[in-house]
Amino acid sequence: WLVNGKGAQTGGETYTLQSVTNSNAVAVTFVLNPNSLLSVLVSGNGTVTPANLAGQMLAVGKSYTLTASAGKGCVFANWVSNSTVVAATSNYTFFMSPKLVLQANFVTNPFIPVAGTYQGLFYVTTNVALQSSGAFSATVTSNGTFTAKLQLGSPIHTFTGRFSLTGQCSSSIARTGLSPLTLQLQLGLTDGTLTGQVSDGNWTAQLVADPVTYSKAIPAPQVGKYTLVIPGVDDSSTQPAGDGFGSVTVDTAGNVSFSGVLADGTSLTSAGRVTSQGQWPFYAPLYAGKGSILGWLTFATNGDIGGQLQWVKAAQPTAPCYRAGFTNSTAAVGSVYRFTSGQPVLGFTSGQVSLAGGNLPQNFTHQVVLGTQSQITDLTVNKLAFTLTTSSGLLTGSVFNPQTGKSIPVKLVVLQNQGIAAGFFLGRSEEHTSELQSLTNL
C-alpha cells in the first residue's frame, strides 16, 4: 500500500487511514502469488500419494513427486496434463506451475490373462541359417514386465523389459565383437502368443513363442517316454544318409529332455517345454558352435511325434567327415515307447536287418527273429548281436560283414508305433542307413 507515493503497508487486503486531516493519494500494488493450487484427478481404480499435495497451494517452480498405485485388477496407464501425456511411469516428478492440473489414469490389467512362460524359436523362414536362428524363452509377469533368454549358437543372452499396454516392446542385446541384436516383440493380449523379429542389421528372423501352461497342478497329457528318429538323406555322399536318433522324456510339468546322436556320430542333448499347443520347440547347438538343429515338433494324440527339422553344419576343414558342411531339411518321426517284459519290443517276431551305403561294397540283409525278451537272433550267418536298453528303446550291436569278415557296429532305436527300428553305422567317410523292419515272407 502507498500513501502519497510512500510505502505505508506491505500485504493485507485492507488499509486504514488514521487521523485524516488533508487529502491523501492512496495506491495499491499487486504482484504474482508465489504459490498456486495443484489439482489431482484420478481416472480408474487407483490412488495417488502423497494425498496431501492435491488441493494445496504449492510453490511455483519447485519440484514435487507423485506416485500412482493401481487398484486390484488394474494397472497404471499414464499421467496427463492439459490433454497431453506427460509420463508413463507411476512415479512422476514435476515442477509446479500456476493452476496445474494432473490426472492419473488407470486401466483394466491386460496382462493377467497372458502372464506366464513362453518358449519358441526364431529363424529366417525363407532360409534357415546358422547365424540367424536359435531358441527363445520368456516369463511374463502380471504387470507386463518380463525376463527372457535368447540362445544363438552356444551363447545364451539374458535380458529384461516391459510390455506397453498394447503388448509391444523393443530391446537390444549387446554382443562382444559382433553387432548388437535388436528385438521387436509383440505380446498377443487376446490370443496369448508372443511374436516378433530378431535382427543384427543384416538379417531379420521371425520369432514365434507359444505359452507353456502345464504344471504339477495341470499335468501334461504328453507325459511319458518316446523315441525319436532324425532321418538323413538317402544315397548322398555330401551329407549323412543314416538315421540319427534319441530318447525323449516328458515329465508331469511338460518338461522335455532329449538325448541322442546324429547320423554323423555327433552326440547332442536338448531341453524344452511342451507348449499349450502340444508342440516342442526343438533346438540344439552343434559342432562347438559351428552347427545347429532346430524345428517345431508336434506331439500327436496317438503318441506320435512329427515335424520338420533344419540341420545345419558349417564347413569344417578338419572334421572327420562332411568337411564342406551341409544344410539338411528332414522330417523327424517319433513314437511313444513302452517296454513290457515277456513281449517283443516291436509288434512282430520275424524281421530283417538291412545295411546300405557307408562304403559297403554292396548292400546286404540279415534275417532275424525277435524273442519275447526282445533278444535278436540271426537266422543267416549267426554273427549278429544286439542289446536293447529297455528303459529307452535304444539298440546297440554289430552286424557281420561277410565280404570283409569283420563286424560293423550299428546303433538303432525302436519306433513302436511305426513297427520298425532305425539308425546308422559309420563308414570310412560317410554314414548310411541300417534298419530293422518287419518281414512277412521269411
C-alpha positions in Angstrom: 0.0 0.0 0.0 1.3 3.5 -0.9 0.1 6.8 0.6 1.2 9.9 -1.2 3.8 7.8 -3.1 5.4 6.4 0.1 5.1 2.8 1.3 2.6 2.6 4.1 1.8 -1.2 4.4 3.0 -4.5 3.0 0.4 -7.1 2.5 -3.1 -7.2 3.8 -6.3 -6.9 1.9 -7.4 -3.6 3.7 -5.6 -0.5 4.7 -7.0 2.1 7.2 -6.0 5.8 7.1 -5.5 7.2 10.5 -6.2 10.8 11.7 -7.0 12.2 8.2 -6.7 16.0 8.1 -5.8 16.5 4.4 -6.4 14.9 1.1 -4.3 11.8 0.5 -3.4 9.8 -2.6 -3.7 6.1 -1.9 -2.4 3.4 -4.2 -2.1 -0.4 -4.1 0.4 -2.7 -6.0 -0.2 -6.4 -6.8 2.5 -9.0 -7.5 2.3 -12.6 -8.8 1.4 -15.0 -6.0 4.4 -17.4 -5.4 2.0 -20.2 -4.6 -0.6 -21.9 -6.7 -3.3 -24.6 -6.4 -2.5 -28.2 -7.5 -5.4 -30.2 -8.7 -5.0 -34.0 -9.0 -7.6 -36.1 -10.7 -7.9 -39.9 -10.8 -9.5 -42.0 -13.7 -10.0 -45.7 -13.0 -9.2 -47.8 -10.0 -6.2 -46.4 -8.3 -4.8 -43.9 -5.8 -2.2 -41.1 -5.8 0.2 -40.4 -2.9 1.0 -38.2 -1.1 -2.6 -37.3 -0.9 -2.0 -34.1 1.0 -0.5 -32.4 -2.1 -3.7 -32.4 -4.0 -5.8 -29.3 -3.4 -2.9 -27.5 -1.8 -1.1 -24.2 -2.6 2.3 -25.2 -3.8 5.4 -23.1 -4.5 5.6 -22.3 -8.2 8.8 -23.5 -9.7 9.5 -26.0 -7.0 9.7 -29.8 -7.8 7.4 -32.4 -6.3 6.8 -36.1 -6.8 3.6 -38.0 -7.0 3.2 -41.8 -7.0 0.3 -43.6 -8.7 -0.7 -47.0 -7.3 -3.1 -49.2 -9.2 -6.0 -50.9 -7.5 -6.9 -54.6 -7.8 -7.3 -55.8 -11.4 -5.9 -52.6 -12.9 -2.5 -51.1 -14.0 -1.3 -47.6 -14.2 -1.5 -46.1 -17.7 -0.1 -42.6 -17.7 -0.1 -39.0 -16.3 -1.9 -36.4 -18.3 -1.8 -32.6 -18.1 -3.7 -30.3 -20.4 -4.8 -33.3 -22.5 -1.1 -34.2 -23.1 0.5 -37.4 -21.8 3.5 -36.2 -19.7 4.7 -39.5 -18.2 4.1 -43.3 -18.4 5.8 -44.2 -15.2 3.9 -44.4 -11.9 6.4 -42.1 -10.2 6.1 -38.6 -11.7 8.4 -35.7 -10.7 7.2 -32.2 -11.9 7.8 -28.5 -11.4 4.9 -26.7 -10.1 3.2 -24.2 -12.5 0.3 -21.9 -11.9 -3.1 -23.7 -11.6 -1.5 -27.1 -12.6 -4.0 -30.0 -13.2 -2.6 -33.6 -13.3 -4.6 -36.7 -14.0 -3.5 -40.3 -13.2 -5.1 -42.8 -15.5 -5.7 -46.5 -14.6 -7.0 -49.2 -16.9 -8.0 -52.8 -16.6 -4.9 -55.0 -16.4 -4.5 -56.7 -19.8 -1.5 -58.9 -18.7 -3.3 -61.1 -16.1 -4.7 -63.5 -18.8 -1.4 -63.8 -20.6 1.1 -63.9 -17.7 3.3 -67.0 -17.8 6.1 -68.7 -19.6 6.6 -68.7 -23.3 9.0 -70.9 -25.4 9.8 -70.7 -29.1 12.3 -70.3 -31.9 13.5 -67.7 -34.3 14.8 -68.1 -37.8 14.6 -66.6 -41.3 11.6 -68.5 -42.7 12.9 -68.5 -46.3 16.5 -69.5 -45.5 17.3 -71.1 -42.2 20.9 -70.2 -41.5 23.3 -70.9 -38.6 24.0 -67.3 -37.7 20.3 -66.2 -37.7 18.5 -68.9 -35.9 18.1 -70.1 -32.3 15.8 -70.5 -29.3 13.8 -68.0 -27.2 12.1 -68.2 -23.9 10.4 -65.6 -21.7 8.5 -65.3 -18.4 5.9 -62.5 -18.4 4.5 -61.2 -15.1 1.0 -59.9 -14.4 2.2 -56.3 -14.6 3.7 -56.6 -18.0 7.4 -57.0 -17.1 9.4 -59.9 -18.4 12.7 -61.8 -18.2 13.9 -63.5 -21.4 16.6 -65.7 -22.7 17.8 -65.9 -26.3 20.2 -68.6 -27.5 22.0 -68.2 -30.8 24.6 -71.0 -31.0 26.3 -71.6 -27.7 25.9 -68.1 -26.2 22.8 -67.5 -24.1 21.7 -63.9 -23.7 19.5 -62.8 -20.8 17.6 -59.6 -20.8 14.5 -57.9 -19.2 11.9 -55.5 -20.3 8.3 -54.2 -20.0 5.5 -54.5 -22.5 3.4 -51.5 -23.2 -0.4 -51.6 -22.7 -0.7 -52.7 -26.3 1.8 -55.5 -25.8 4.7 -54.0 -27.6 8.4 -53.9 -26.5 11.7 -53.1 -28.1 15.0 -54.5 -26.7 18.7 -54.6 -27.6 21.3 -57.2 -26.8 25.0 -56.3 -26.9 27.4 -58.9 -28.2 31.2 -58.9 -27.8 32.9 -58.5 -31.1 29.6 -58.6 -33.0 26.8 -56.2 -33.9 24.0 -55.9 -31.3 20.8 -57.8 -31.7 17.6 -55.8 -31.8 14.3 -57.3 -30.9 10.8 -56.1 -31.7 8.3 -58.1 -29.6 4.5 -58.3 -29.7 2.6 -60.0 -26.9 -0.8 -61.1 -28.1 -3.2 -59.8 -25.4 -6.1 -61.7 -26.9 -4.6 -64.8 -28.5 -1.8 -65.4 -26.0 1.1 -65.7 -28.5 4.4 -64.0 -28.4 5.8 -63.0 -31.8 8.3 -60.6 -33.2 11.6 -60.1 -35.0 15.3 -60.5 -34.2 17.8 -58.7 -36.3 21.5 -57.8 -36.4 21.1 -55.2 -39.2 22.0 -57.6 -42.0 19.3 -60.3 -41.4 15.9 -60.3 -39.9 14.5 -63.5 -38.4 10.9 -64.2 -37.4 10.2 -65.1 -33.8 7.3 -67.2 -32.5 6.9 -68.4 -28.9 3.8 -70.2 -27.5 2.6 -70.2 -23.9 3.6 -73.1 -21.6 0.7 -74.0 -19.3 1.4 -77.4 -17.9 2.4 -77.9 -14.3 2.0 -80.4 -11.5 -1.4 -79.0 -10.9 -2.2 -79.2 -14.6 -0.3 -82.3 -15.8 0.9 -82.5 -19.4 -1.1 -85.1 -21.4 2.2 -86.0 -23.2 3.9 -87.3 -20.1 5.9 -90.4 -20.8 8.8 -91.8 -22.8 9.4 -91.6 -26.5 11.9 -92.4 -29.2 12.8 -90.0 -32.0 14.4 -90.6 -35.4 16.1 -87.8 -37.4 16.5 -89.1 -40.9 19.4 -88.4 -43.2 19.4 -88.1 -47.0 19.3 -91.4 -48.9 22.1 -92.1 -51.4 24.0 -88.9 -50.5 27.8 -88.5 -50.4 27.6 -84.9 -49.2 25.6 -85.3 -46.1 24.6 -88.1 -43.7 22.3 -90.7 -45.1 21.7 -92.7 -41.9 19.1 -92.0 -39.3 20.1 -90.1 -36.2 18.0 -91.0 -33.1 17.5 -90.4 -29.4 15.3 -90.9 -26.4 12.7 -88.3 -25.2 11.2 -87.9 -21.7 8.3 -85.7 -20.9 7.5 -85.1 -17.2 4.3 -84.1 -15.5 5.0 -80.4 -15.8 5.7 -80.7 -19.5 9.5 -80.5 -19.3 11.0 -82.3 -22.3 14.5 -83.8 -22.3 16.2 -85.3 -25.3 19.5 -87.3 -25.5 20.7 -88.7 -28.8 23.2 -88.9 -31.6 23.1 -87.7 -35.2 23.9 -89.9 -38.1 27.5 -88.5 -38.4 28.2 -89.6 -34.8 27.6 -86.3 -33.1 26.1 -86.5 -29.7 23.5 -83.9 -28.7 21.1 -83.1 -25.9 18.2 -80.7 -25.8 15.7 -79.5 -23.2 12.5 -77.6 -23.5 8.8 -77.5 -22.6 5.7 -78.7 -24.3 3.6 -75.7 -25.2 -0.2 -75.4 -24.8 -0.4 -76.3 -28.5 1.2 -79.7 -27.9 4.4 -78.5 -29.6 8.0 -78.8 -28.7 10.4 -76.1 -29.9 13.5 -78.3 -30.5 16.9 -76.6 -30.6 20.5 -77.7 -30.0 23.8 -76.1 -31.0 26.3 -78.4 -32.6 30.0 -78.8 -33.6 31.2 -76.3 -30.9 29.1 -73.5 -32.3 29.6 -74.3 -35.9 26.3 -76.0 -36.4 22.7 -76.4 -35.1 19.5 -78.3 -35.4 16.1 -76.8 -34.8 12.4 -77.0 -35.6 8.9 -77.4 -34.2 7.9 -80.9 -33.3 4.3 -81.9 -32.5 3.1 -84.5 -30.1 0.0 -86.2 -31.6 -2.7 -87.7 -29.5 -1.9 -91.3 -30.8 1.7 -91.0 -29.3 3.5 -90.0 -32.5 6.0 -87.1 -32.8 6.5 -85.4 -36.1 7.9 -82.2 -37.6 10.4 -80.7 -39.9 13.9 -80.1 -38.6 16.7 -77.9 -40.1 20.1 -79.5 -39.5 23.0 -77.1 -40.4 26.7 -77.8 -40.4 29.2 -75.1 -41.4 32.3 -76.0 -43.4 35.0 -77.5 -41.2 38.2 -78.4 -42.9 39.4 -80.6 -40.1 36.2 -82.5 -39.5 36.3 -86.3 -39.8 33.6 -86.3 -42.4 31.4 -83.9 -44.5 34.0 -81.2 -44.3 32.2 -79.0 -46.8 29.3 -78.7 -44.5 25.6 -79.1 -45.4 22.0 -78.0 -44.7 19.5 -80.8 -44.3 15.8 -80.2 -44.0 14.4 -83.5 -42.6 11.1 -84.8 -41.3 11.7 -86.2 -37.8 9.4 -89.0 -36.7 8.9 -90.3 -33.1 6.8 -92.7 -31.2 5.7 -93.3 -27.6 7.8 -96.0 -26.0 6.7 -98.7 -23.5 8.5 -101.8 -22.5 6.7 -104.9 -21.2 8.7 -107.8 -20.0 7.9 -111.0 -22.0 6.6 -109.2 -25.1 8.7 -108.2 -28.2 9.6 -104.6 -28.2 8.2 -104.4 -31.7 5.0 -105.8 -33.0 6.5 -108.8 -34.8 8.8 -111.7 -34.2 10.3 -112.2 -37.7 12.2 -109.4 -39.4 15.3 -108.4 -41.2 18.3 -106.1 -40.6 19.4 -104.3 -43.8 22.5 -102.2 -44.3 23.2 -100.0 -47.2 25.8 -97.4 -48.2 28.5 -96.4 -45.8 31.3 -97.6 -48.2 30.0 -101.1 -48.3 30.9 -103.0 -51.5 27.2 -103.9 -51.7 24.1 -103.7 -49.6 23.1 -106.8 -47.6 20.4 -108.1 -45.3 20.2 -110.4 -42.3 17.1 -112.4 -41.4 16.3 -112.2 -37.7 13.9 -113.3 -35.0 12.8 -111.1 -32.1 12.3 -113.1 -28.9 9.9 -112.5 -26.1 12.7 -110.7 -24.1 13.5 -108.6 -27.3 16.6 -110.6 -27.9 17.5 -110.7 -31.6 18.6 -114.0 -33.2 20.3 -114.1 -36.5 18.9 -116.7 -39.0 21.7 -116.4 -41.6 25.4 -116.4 -40.5 24.6 -116.3 -36.8 27.1 -113.4 -36.2 24.6 -110.7 -35.4 24.3 -109.4 -31.8 22.1 -106.6 -30.4 21.4 -105.3 -26.9 18.2 -103.5 -26.1 18.3 -100.8 -23.4 14.8 -101.5 -22.1 14.5 -98.1 -20.4 14.9 -96.1 -23.6 14.4 -98.3 -26.6 17.9 -98.0 -27.9 19.6 -100.9 -29.7 23.4 -101.3 -29.9 25.2 -104.1 -31.6 27.1 -105.3 -34.6 26.4 -107.0 -37.9 28.8 -109.4 -39.5 30.0 -108.3 -43.0 30.5 -111.5 -44.9 32.6 -109.7 -47.5 35.3 -108.5 -45.1 34.9 -111.0 -42.3 34.6 -108.1 -39.8 31.7 -106.8 -37.7 30.1 -103.5 -38.3 29.0 -101.5 -35.2 25.3 -100.5 -35.6 23.1 -98.2 -33.5 19.4 -98.0 -33.7 16.2 -97.0 -31.8 12.8 -98.7 -32.0 9.7 -96.8 -33.2 6.9 -98.8 -31.7 4.0 -97.0 -33.4 5.7 -97.4 -36.8 6.8 -101.0 -36.2 10.5 -100.5 -37.1 13.9 -99.7 -35.7 16.1 -97.2 -37.5 19.6 -96.0 -37.0 23.0 -95.8 -38.7 26.5 -97.2 -38.9 29.7 -95.3 -39.7 31.6 -95.9 -42.9 35.1 -94.7 -43.6 34.0 -91.3 -45.0 30.2 -91.3 -44.8 27.3 -92.6 -42.8 24.3 -94.6 -44.1 21.2 -96.4 -43.1 20.7 -99.5 -41.1 17.1 -100.6 -40.4 15.3 -103.3 -38.5 11.9 -103.7 -40.1 9.0 -106.3 -40.3 9.3 -109.0 -42.9 6.3 -111.1 -43.9 8.0 -113.7 -46.2 10.8 -115.4 -44.5 
